[in-house]
């Protein structure tokens, strides 16, 4: 069961609608004791980085997320929730993030290297370039178009965390991940076919880990 | 790079989808939830839902329809009509909309754009502009109240003002072309597109796939909106996109 972290930031309807349509079990909670029982955590988020970190810190949710993840629980951050996984953000003054992935969140300059102006936010449907097609989140996608709305994006030196990128005057990290930590800059719940497939892949990944764990326990007990 | 977006629009009156010609002669076009589902499956890039109910009581009931539609959609969803205050925006966003569209209320009270964009972010605020050519003005005049009331605003001035105040997108309807099916208004769209830094959605006049091609290539619209040609199945979103793809327009 996926626990959606409710910390007062953003639209939680659409992600719940999407999971319901996929038949994936989930619950929404702001309580750490409830979320501790989840098989995986989903960190949504719309709004400003600083406000979001402040909300997480105030409730002690930041430390909780870190300790759950350190204990091996899968985590999926969406949009701002994905940006929060990184070291820091430049939005409204430098703010520290959850520091689970290496990189910094910066604003689109709005001008390309060749001096051509472009629109910020990056809003609309864009194509993913799969950097690590073997990632469990990227299995059997029937299309690679997903829906973005964001003015800030992640810059990272560590390409190993880039699972998929998109081209918008910059190389925009679209799906990031490291071990059991994942994030999507776009909104999977608003990205029609590909988005739903990615959410389903995450749900399947959690199920897969659960059955792996059960097999391990059985093997140990039969020894 | 971003694709050009095709956006079907549901004009909803008392719980039913309706469509008129040049904003009058309104007739029934179906159930909003059914149509929303169909358009999502057909590859719509977004859905716009405009509540054109006459009374406030009927408007209250529309929140339930918004909820039902949102539950069926996995694409961005804009709701407009009768949004006069920050509280109204909260209601529709809470019901599952991703963006709100402001029209008459924004002209009456431009602070609403500022308030909304500060509270929810510019990406949430669409300003819808209905414009009709005005000989006297030598340009297009902005109309409100469902196209019934002329304002003092010239279209470019108002579009710029809306963006300055935080509009994240402009939904531009040519009243001269609305329901005529003779093509989008290229000149009007291009003028507004060149004047603002946010995406412009062209609306009014779609009658065939080539009209979308023209507004994307000649006016560089970011998105194009249509209602009746999709509702009455004169063409489908898929057919329009196939045609655009053939002609080299980047679509999803």
Interface residues (C-beta under 8 A of the other chain):
Chain A: X11 X13 X14 X17 X18 X20 X21 X46 X47 X119 X121 X122 X123 X124 X125 X126 X127 X143 X145 X147 X149 X167 X168 X189 X190 X191 X192 X193 X195 X196
Chain B: X1 X2 X3 X5 X40 X43 X45 X70 X71 X73 X74 X75 X76 X93 X94 X95 X96 X98 X121 X122 X123 X168 X169 X197 X198 X199 X222 X223 X252
